């Protein structure tokens, strides 16, 4: 038989359970805009009923209900969508960095434009074309010198920008590595805290949300695989264990000496295939594949222009400087004068300039381009390229003639007004240089080679844009599906609030009714006739 106070206890349980539901609804509403928050629900179950009293079966109704209980408060989360989001997010992080790097490269190259490298190179050829019309004109020589210095400055500036971009990418790698180390440390700490809380029988919903949010952020930085174990998340990057329970391993750049403690080198992880996507991988690949590649291409352009081999026909009557060696033939004495048009291989504009004569003392031309004296690099690059300081100091050292009169004493006298070398320089824009000595596949004009480099950047940037856009769409689609499951809908929560509010009011009214019954039993019964 049920207790007299049975209805009161049933109403009490209903009030407490409904109040928990209202509080949870309020918690959901408060965190509607909290990143990583998963909506929570109160799981309600009927409390244990009262069995009928009796040895076998009583005549009274059995299994009398005792109300409702909140068995647990759980968060709504779908693990499959979490895994899918992290798998897609790593690629989105990689392509975003690559697209950003290629966009910056396009800005540095700045082609096609009226202010880019192609323009200053074209101005250089035009200056030689102008001076070929009047080779002894002082103003024309100064124009050639200024246009050459402008071209060299453009190469130097572009090289500095590429170097700065490379440095920025290296610094970004270091920053992202510190972020990874911080995230894995926090995940390990959350693993320990979640295990402690849930070991006491509670649900660590908010702590799990924090851990999942950190894991999502980590998935954008490196490729990870997550395993939910009794000790917490086990997070792997390829075959490398980043987090195991309350322990975590640190990453370091791998550019310098390995630190103590067995930290994981990013460089080694990439080489072993354990780090294959994510922002860090994309940054390293952007630096080593794109930026380094274009630095090398720019250096090759400069080196080929200054010293690269090309084939040219020297006009009949040209007088080569004493001791000149071309195609294995040494030209000395009277043999210096060419008796017919001669096809030879010359080493760059430096080599061509040394075949002519300047107005300053009738001396053979000097190398037109040299290495900056302050450079520690002994190899000519776009960064240390300079115009020969002697030519900068005296524009008359610019050679324009290939005709001299050989005096009886063996000295040379430059023939006034000869422009044969200046004409050859003006034609160099159409000459095919050997950009890969020893082969025949990579011969091209300087302008065509530079266009191919610019075209390659454009193609790579377009492909990176396509991949990043597609990947971002996929990530957004997965996130939308995940939010449809785990996200807080204010409309739904308001409906729940009204529902639970009515349930609470009904439970309170039920308790008032039970109270009135008890009042009647206690104060009204047994007073017959009064």
C-alpha positions as CSV (number, residue, x, y, z in Angstrom):
1,X,0.0,0.0,0.0
2,X,1.4,3.4,-0.9
3,X,2.3,5.9,1.8
4,X,0.1,8.8,2.6
5,X,2.9,11.1,1.5
6,X,3.6,9.2,-1.7
7,X,2.0,11.9,-4.0
8,X,4.1,14.6,-2.3
9,X,7.4,12.7,-3.1
10,X,6.3,12.2,-6.7
11,X,5.6,15.9,-7.1
12,X,8.9,16.7,-5.5
13,X,10.8,14.6,-8.0
14,X,8.9,16.2,-10.8
15,X,9.8,19.7,-9.6
16,X,13.5,18.9,-9.2
17,X,13.8,17.1,-12.5
18,X,12.0,19.8,-14.4
19,X,14.0,22.5,-12.7
20,X,17.2,20.7,-13.9
21,X,15.8,20.8,-17.4
22,X,15.1,24.5,-17.1
23,X,18.5,25.2,-15.8
24,X,20.1,23.2,-18.7
25,X,18.0,25.1,-21.2
26,X,19.2,28.3,-19.7
27,X,22.8,27.0,-19.9
28,X,22.3,26.2,-23.6
29,X,20.8,29.7,-24.3
30,X,23.7,31.4,-22.5
31,X,26.3,29.5,-24.7
32,X,24.4,29.8,-28.0
33,X,27.4,31.8,-29.4
34,X,30.2,30.0,-27.5
35,X,32.7,28.5,-29.9
36,X,32.8,24.7,-29.6
37,X,29.8,24.4,-27.3
38,X,27.5,21.4,-27.7
39,X,23.9,21.7,-26.6
40,X,23.0,19.6,-23.6
41,X,19.9,17.7,-22.7
42,X,18.6,16.2,-19.5
43,X,17.9,12.5,-19.8
44,X,14.7,11.8,-17.9
45,X,13.6,8.3,-16.7
46,X,10.7,7.1,-14.7
47,X,11.9,6.4,-11.1
48,X,11.7,3.0,-9.6
49,X,8.0,2.0,-9.0
50,X,6.6,0.6,-5.7
51,X,5.9,-3.1,-5.9
52,X,2.7,-4.5,-4.5
53,X,2.9,-5.8,-1.0
54,X,2.2,-9.4,-0.4
55,X,3.8,-12.9,-0.5
56,X,2.9,-13.4,-4.1
57,X,0.3,-11.0,-5.4
58,X,-1.8,-8.4,-3.5
59,X,-5.3,-7.4,-4.5
60,X,-4.0,-3.8,-4.6
61,X,-2.7,-2.3,-7.8
62,X,1.0,-3.1,-8.2
63,X,4.0,-1.2,-9.7
64,X,2.8,2.1,-8.5
65,X,4.8,4.9,-10.2
66,X,6.9,7.2,-8.1
67,X,7.6,10.0,-10.6
68,X,10.6,11.0,-12.7
69,X,14.3,11.4,-12.2
70,X,17.1,13.1,-14.2
71,X,19.4,10.2,-14.9
72,X,22.1,12.3,-16.6
73,X,22.9,15.5,-18.4
74,X,24.6,14.7,-21.7
75,X,25.8,16.8,-24.7
76,X,24.6,16.1,-28.2
77,X,27.6,15.2,-30.3
78,X,28.2,13.0,-33.4
79,X,31.7,11.5,-33.4
80,X,31.6,10.7,-37.1
81,X,31.1,14.4,-38.0
82,X,33.9,15.4,-35.7
83,X,36.2,13.0,-37.4
84,X,35.1,14.1,-40.9
85,X,35.6,17.8,-39.9
86,X,39.1,17.2,-38.7
87,X,40.1,15.2,-41.8
88,X,38.9,18.0,-44.0
89,X,40.2,20.9,-41.8
90,X,43.8,19.8,-42.2
91,X,43.7,20.2,-46.0
92,X,41.9,23.5,-45.7
93,X,44.7,24.8,-43.5
94,X,47.4,23.6,-45.9
95,X,45.8,25.1,-49.0
96,X,45.0,28.4,-47.2
97,X,48.7,28.9,-46.5
98,X,49.7,28.0,-50.0
99,X,47.2,30.3,-51.5
100,X,48.3,33.1,-49.3
101,X,52.0,32.5,-50.2
102,X,51.3,32.4,-53.9
103,X,49.2,35.6,-53.7
104,X,52.2,37.3,-52.0
105,X,54.5,36.0,-54.7
106,X,52.2,37.4,-57.4
107,X,52.3,40.8,-55.6
108,X,56.1,40.6,-55.4
109,X,56.5,39.7,-59.1
110,X,53.8,42.3,-60.0
111,X,53.4,41.1,-63.6
112,X,51.9,42.0,-66.0
113,X,52.3,45.7,-65.1
114,X,54.0,48.9,-66.2
115,X,56.3,48.9,-63.1
116,X,57.5,45.3,-63.0
117,X,60.8,43.6,-63.9
118,X,59.8,43.1,-67.5
119,X,59.4,46.8,-67.9
120,X,62.8,47.7,-66.5
121,X,64.4,44.9,-68.6
122,X,62.7,46.3,-71.7
123,X,63.9,49.8,-70.9
124,X,67.5,48.4,-70.6
125,X,67.3,47.0,-74.1
126,X,65.7,50.2,-75.4
127,X,68.5,52.3,-74.0
128,X,71.1,50.2,-75.9
129,X,69.0,50.6,-79.0
130,X,69.0,54.4,-78.6
131,X,72.7,54.6,-78.0
132,X,73.5,52.5,-81.1
133,X,72.2,55.5,-83.1
134,X,74.8,57.8,-81.6
135,X,77.4,55.8,-79.7
136,X,79.6,58.7,-78.7
137,X,76.7,60.7,-77.1
138,X,77.4,61.3,-73.4
139,X,73.7,61.6,-72.6
140,X,73.0,58.3,-74.3
141,X,75.6,56.6,-72.2
142,X,74.2,58.0,-69.0
143,X,70.8,56.8,-70.0
144,X,72.2,53.3,-70.5
145,X,73.9,53.4,-67.1
146,X,70.8,54.7,-65.3
147,X,68.5,52.1,-67.0
148,X,71.0,49.4,-66.1
149,X,71.1,50.5,-62.5
150,X,67.3,50.6,-62.4
151,X,67.1,47.1,-63.7
152,X,69.7,45.9,-61.1
153,X,67.8,47.7,-58.3
154,X,64.6,45.9,-59.4
155,X,66.4,42.6,-59.2
156,X,67.8,43.5,-55.8
157,X,64.5,44.7,-54.4
158,X,62.6,41.6,-55.7
159,X,65.3,39.3,-54.1
160,X,64.9,41.2,-50.8
161,X,61.2,40.8,-50.9
162,X,61.5,37.1,-51.6
163,X,64.0,36.7,-48.8
164,X,61.7,38.6,-46.4
165,X,58.8,36.3,-47.4
166,X,60.9,33.3,-46.7
167,X,61.9,34.6,-43.3
168,X,58.2,35.4,-42.5
169,X,57.2,31.8,-43.4
170,X,60.0,30.4,-41.2
171,X,58.8,32.6,-38.3
172,X,55.2,31.4,-38.9
173,X,56.4,27.8,-38.6
174,X,57.9,28.6,-35.3
175,X,54.8,30.3,-34.1
176,X,52.5,27.5,-35.2
177,X,54.8,24.9,-33.5
178,X,54.4,26.8,-30.2
179,X,50.7,26.8,-30.7
180,X,50.7,23.0,-31.3
181,X,52.7,22.5,-28.2
182,X,50.4,24.6,-26.2
183,X,47.3,22.9,-27.5
184,X,48.6,19.4,-26.9
185,X,49.6,20.4,-23.3
186,X,46.1,21.7,-22.7
187,X,44.5,18.6,-24.2
188,X,46.6,16.4,-21.9
189,X,45.5,18.4,-18.9
190,X,41.9,18.2,-19.9
191,X,42.2,14.4,-20.3
192,X,43.3,14.2,-16.7
193,X,40.6,16.5,-15.4
194,X,37.8,14.8,-17.4
195,X,38.9,11.4,-16.1
196,X,38.8,12.8,-12.5
197,X,35.4,14.3,-12.9
198,X,33.8,11.4,-14.7
199,X,35.4,9.0,-12.2
200,X,33.1,10.5,-9.6
201,X,30.1,9.7,-11.7
202,X,29.5,13.1,-13.3
203,X,29.4,14.1,-17.0
204,X,32.2,16.5,-17.8
205,X,30.3,18.0,-20.7
206,X,31.8,21.5,-20.8
207,X,35.3,20.1,-20.3
208,X,34.8,17.7,-23.2
209,X,33.6,20.7,-25.4
210,X,36.8,22.5,-24.5
211,X,38.9,19.5,-25.5
212,X,37.1,19.0,-28.7
213,X,37.5,22.7,-29.6
214,X,41.3,22.4,-29.0
215,X,41.4,19.2,-31.1
216,X,39.6,21.0,-33.9
217,X,42.1,23.8,-33.8
218,X,45.0,21.3,-33.8
219,X,43.5,19.5,-36.9
220,X,44.0,22.7,-38.8
221,X,47.7,22.9,-37.9
222,X,48.8,19.3,-38.4
223,X,47.2,16.1,-39.7
224,X,45.9,14.1,-36.7
225,X,44.0,11.0,-35.9
226,X,42.0,10.9,-32.6
227,X,41.2,7.8,-30.5
228,X,38.9,8.2,-27.5
229,X,40.3,5.9,-24.8
230,X,39.5,5.4,-21.1
231,X,42.5,7.6,-20.2
232,X,41.2,10.4,-22.6
233,X,42.1,11.3,-26.2
234,X,45.0,9.7,-27.8
235,X,46.1,11.9,-30.7
236,X,48.5,10.7,-33.4
237,X,50.2,12.6,-36.2
238,X,50.9,9.8,-38.7
239,X,52.8,7.3,-36.5
240,X,53.8,9.9,-34.0
241,X,51.9,10.1,-30.7
242,X,51.3,13.7,-29.7
243,X,49.0,13.1,-26.8
244,X,48.4,10.0,-24.7
245,X,46.2,10.5,-21.6
246,X,47.8,13.2,-19.4
247,X,51.1,13.1,-21.3
248,X,52.1,15.0,-24.5
249,X,55.1,15.3,-26.8
250,X,56.4,18.6,-28.1
251,X,57.3,19.6,-31.7
252,X,60.3,21.7,-32.7
253,X,61.2,23.2,-36.1
254,X,64.1,20.9,-36.9
255,X,66.1,23.7,-38.4
256,X,68.7,23.7,-35.7
257,X,70.0,21.3,-33.1
258,X,67.6,18.9,-31.6
259,X,66.5,19.9,-28.1
260,X,66.7,17.7,-25.1
261,X,63.7,15.6,-24.1
262,X,63.1,13.8,-27.3
263,X,60.9,16.4,-29.0
264,X,59.7,15.7,-32.5
265,X,61.4,17.4,-35.4
266,X,59.0,18.9,-37.9
267,X,61.6,18.4,-40.6
268,X,62.0,14.7,-39.7
269,X,58.3,14.3,-39.5
270,X,57.8,15.6,-43.0
271,X,60.6,13.5,-44.4
272,X,59.1,10.4,-42.8
273,X,55.6,11.2,-44.1
274,X,54.1,11.6,-40.6
275,X,53.4,15.3,-41.2
276,X,51.6,15.5,-44.6
277,X,49.1,18.3,-44.3
278,X,47.9,21.1,-42.2
279,X,49.0,24.7,-41.8
280,X,52.6,23.8,-40.6
281,X,53.1,21.4,-43.5
282,X,51.7,24.0,-46.0
283,X,53.9,26.7,-44.6
284,X,57.1,24.6,-44.9
285,X,56.2,23.4,-48.4
286,X,55.3,27.0,-49.4
287,X,58.7,28.2,-48.2
288,X,60.8,25.3,-49.6
289,X,58.8,24.6,-52.8
290,X,57.4,27.9,-53.9
291,X,59.6,30.7,-52.5
292,X,62.9,28.9,-52.8
293,X,62.0,27.9,-56.3
294,X,61.3,31.4,-57.4
295,X,64.5,32.7,-55.6
296,X,66.4,30.1,-57.6
297,X,64.6,31.0,-60.9
298,X,65.4,34.7,-60.3
299,X,69.0,33.9,-59.6
300,X,69.2,31.7,-62.7
301,X,67.8,34.6,-64.8
302,X,70.5,37.0,-63.4
303,X,73.3,34.5,-63.7
304,X,72.4,33.6,-67.3
305,X,72.0,37.2,-68.3
306,X,75.4,38.1,-66.8
307,X,77.4,35.0,-67.7
308,X,75.2,32.4,-69.4
309,X,76.2,31.1,-72.8
310,X,74.5,32.2,-76.0
311,X,75.3,32.0,-79.6
312,X,75.8,35.2,-81.6
313,X,77.3,36.3,-85.0
314,X,80.1,38.8,-84.8
315,X,80.1,41.1,-87.9
316,X,83.0,41.0,-90.4
317,X,85.7,43.6,-89.7
318,X,85.3,43.3,-85.9
319,X,88.6,43.6,-84.1
320,X,88.6,41.4,-80.9
321,X,90.7,42.5,-77.9
322,X,94.1,40.9,-77.6
323,X,94.1,37.3,-76.3
324,X,90.3,36.8,-76.6
325,X,89.3,33.1,-76.7
326,X,86.1,32.1,-78.4
327,X,85.1,28.6,-79.4
328,X,88.5,27.4,-78.3
329,X,90.3,29.8,-80.6
330,X,92.7,32.5,-79.3
331,X,92.7,35.7,-81.2
332,X,96.1,37.6,-81.2
333,X,97.9,40.0,-83.4
334,X,96.5,40.6,-86.9
335,X,94.2,37.5,-86.5
336,X,92.1,39.6,-84.1
337,X,90.4,41.2,-87.1
338,X,87.5,39.0,-88.4
339,X,87.6,38.5,-92.1
340,X,84.0,37.2,-92.3
341,X,80.9,37.0,-90.1
342,X,81.7,34.6,-87.3
343,X,79.3,32.7,-85.2
344,X,80.6,32.3,-81.7
345,X,79.5,31.3,-78.2
346,X,79.7,34.2,-75.7
347,X,79.4,34.1,-71.9
348,X,76.6,36.5,-71.1
349,X,76.4,40.2,-71.3
350,X,79.6,40.4,-69.4
351,X,81.4,38.4,-72.1
352,X,79.8,40.4,-74.9
353,X,80.7,43.7,-73.3
354,X,84.4,42.5,-73.0
355,X,84.5,42.0,-76.8
356,X,84.2,45.8,-77.4
357,X,86.0,49.0,-76.7
358,X,85.1,52.0,-74.5
359,X,85.9,55.6,-75.1
360,X,88.1,55.8,-71.9
361,X,91.6,55.2,-73.1
362,X,90.5,52.9,-75.9
363,X,90.5,50.0,-73.4
364,X,88.5,46.8,-73.9
365,X,85.2,46.6,-72.1
366,X,85.0,45.6,-68.5
367,X,82.5,43.0,-67.1
368,X,79.2,44.9,-67.0
369,X,77.8,43.1,-63.9
370,X,79.7,42.1,-60.7
371,X,79.0,40.9,-57.2
372,X,78.4,43.5,-54.5
373,X,81.6,43.9,-52.5
374,X,79.7,43.7,-49.2
375,X,78.1,40.3,-50.1
376,X,79.4,37.2,-48.3
377,X,78.1,35.1,-51.2
378,X,80.7,34.5,-53.9
379,X,78.0,33.3,-56.4
380,X,76.2,36.0,-58.4
381,X,72.6,36.3,-57.3
382,X,69.7,38.7,-57.8
383,X,70.4,40.0,-54.3
384,X,74.1,40.8,-54.8
385,X,74.1,41.9,-58.4
386,X,75.5,45.3,-59.1
387,X,76.7,47.3,-62.1
388,X,80.5,47.3,-62.3
389,X,81.6,50.2,-59.9
390,X,84.1,51.4,-62.4
391,X,81.4,51.8,-65.0
392,X,79.1,53.6,-62.5
393,X,82.0,56.0,-61.8
394,X,82.7,56.6,-65.5
395,X,80.0,56.1,-68.1
396,X,82.6,56.4,-70.9
397,X,83.7,52.8,-69.9
398,X,80.5,51.5,-71.5
399,X,81.8,49.8,-74.6
400,X,79.9,50.4,-77.9
401,X,82.5,49.8,-80.6
402,X,84.1,46.6,-82.0
403,X,86.3,48.5,-84.6
404,X,89.7,49.8,-83.8
405,X,92.8,50.8,-85.8
406,X,95.9,48.8,-84.7
407,X,98.8,51.3,-84.5
408,X,102.4,50.5,-85.4
409,X,103.3,50.4,-81.7
410,X,100.6,47.7,-81.1
411,X,98.1,50.1,-79.4
412,X,94.5,50.4,-80.5
413,X,92.6,53.5,-81.5
414,X,88.8,53.3,-81.4
415,X,87.1,54.2,-84.7
416,X,85.0,57.2,-84.0
417,X,81.2,56.6,-84.3
418,X,81.4,52.8,-84.6
419,X,78.3,51.2,-83.0
420,X,78.7,47.5,-83.8
421,X,78.7,46.4,-80.2
422,X,75.8,48.7,-79.2
423,X,73.8,47.1,-82.1
424,X,74.6,43.6,-80.8
425,X,73.4,44.6,-77.3
426,X,70.2,46.0,-78.7
427,X,69.5,42.7,-80.4
428,X,70.1,40.7,-77.2
429,X,66.4,40.8,-76.3
430,X,65.8,38.2,-79.1
431,X,68.8,36.0,-78.4
432,X,68.3,32.6,-76.9
433,X,70.4,32.1,-73.8
434,X,71.3,28.6,-72.5
435,X,69.6,28.5,-69.1
436,X,70.7,24.9,-68.5
437,X,74.3,24.4,-69.8
438,X,75.0,21.0,-71.3
439,X,71.5,20.5,-72.6
440,X,69.5,21.8,-75.6
441,X,66.1,21.8,-74.0
442,X,66.3,25.0,-72.0
443,X,67.3,27.7,-74.4
444,X,65.2,30.8,-74.4
445,X,65.3,34.6,-74.5
446,X,65.5,36.4,-71.2
447,X,62.0,37.8,-71.6
448,X,60.5,34.5,-72.6
449,X,62.1,32.8,-69.6
450,X,60.8,35.4,-67.2
451,X,57.3,35.1,-68.8
452,X,57.4,31.4,-68.1
453,X,58.3,32.0,-64.5
454,X,55.4,34.5,-64.1
455,X,53.1,32.1,-65.9
456,X,54.0,29.3,-63.6
457,X,53.2,31.5,-60.6
458,X,49.8,32.3,-62.1
459,X,49.0,28.7,-62.8
460,X,50.0,27.6,-59.3
461,X,48.0,30.4,-57.7
462,X,44.9,29.5,-59.8
463,X,45.2,25.9,-58.8
464,X,45.7,26.8,-55.1
465,X,42.6,29.1,-55.3
466,X,40.6,26.2,-56.7
467,X,41.7,23.7,-54.1
468,X,41.3,26.2,-51.2
469,X,37.8,27.2,-52.4
470,X,36.7,23.6,-52.8
471,X,38.2,22.5,-49.5
472,X,36.7,25.4,-47.6
473,X,33.2,24.6,-49.1
474,X,33.6,21.0,-47.8
475,X,34.7,22.2,-44.4
476,X,31.7,24.6,-44.2
477,X,29.3,21.8,-45.3
478,X,30.6,19.4,-42.6
479,X,30.5,22.2,-40.0
480,X,27.0,23.1,-41.0
481,X,25.9,19.4,-40.5
482,X,27.7,19.3,-37.2
483,X,26.0,22.5,-36.0
484,X,22.7,21.1,-37.1
485,X,23.3,18.3,-34.6
486,X,25.3,19.9,-31.8
487,X,24.6,23.6,-32.2
488,X,22.2,25.6,-30.0
489,X,18.9,26.6,-31.7
490,X,17.4,29.5,-29.8
491,X,13.9,28.7,-31.3
492,X,14.2,25.1,-30.0
493,X,15.4,26.2,-26.6
494,X,12.6,28.7,-26.2
495,X,10.1,26.0,-27.1
496,X,11.8,23.7,-24.5
497,X,11.7,26.5,-21.9
498,X,7.9,26.9,-22.4
499,X,7.4,23.2,-22.2
500,X,9.5,22.7,-19.1
501,X,7.9,25.8,-17.5
502,X,4.4,24.4,-18.0
503,X,5.6,21.0,-16.6
504,X,7.1,22.8,-13.5
505,X,3.9,24.7,-13.0
506,X,1.9,21.5,-13.3
507,X,4.1,19.8,-10.8
508,X,3.8,22.7,-8.4
509,X,0.0,22.6,-8.8
510,X,0.1,18.8,-8.2
511,X,2.1,19.4,-5.0
512,X,-0.5,22.0,-3.9
513,X,-3.3,19.5,-4.5
514,X,-1.5,16.9,-2.4
515,X,-0.9,19.5,0.3
516,X,-4.7,20.2,0.4
517,X,-5.4,16.5,0.6
518,X,-3.0,16.0,3.5
519,X,-4.5,19.1,5.2
520,X,-7.9,17.5,5.0
521,X,-6.5,14.2,6.3
522,X,-4.7,15.7,9.2
523,X,-7.0,18.5,10.2
524,X,-10.4,17.4,9.0
525,X,-10.7,13.7,9.6
526,X,-11.9,12.3,12.9
527,X,-14.0,15.3,13.8
528,X,-17.4,13.9,12.9
529,X,-20.4,16.0,13.8
530,X,-18.4,19.1,14.5
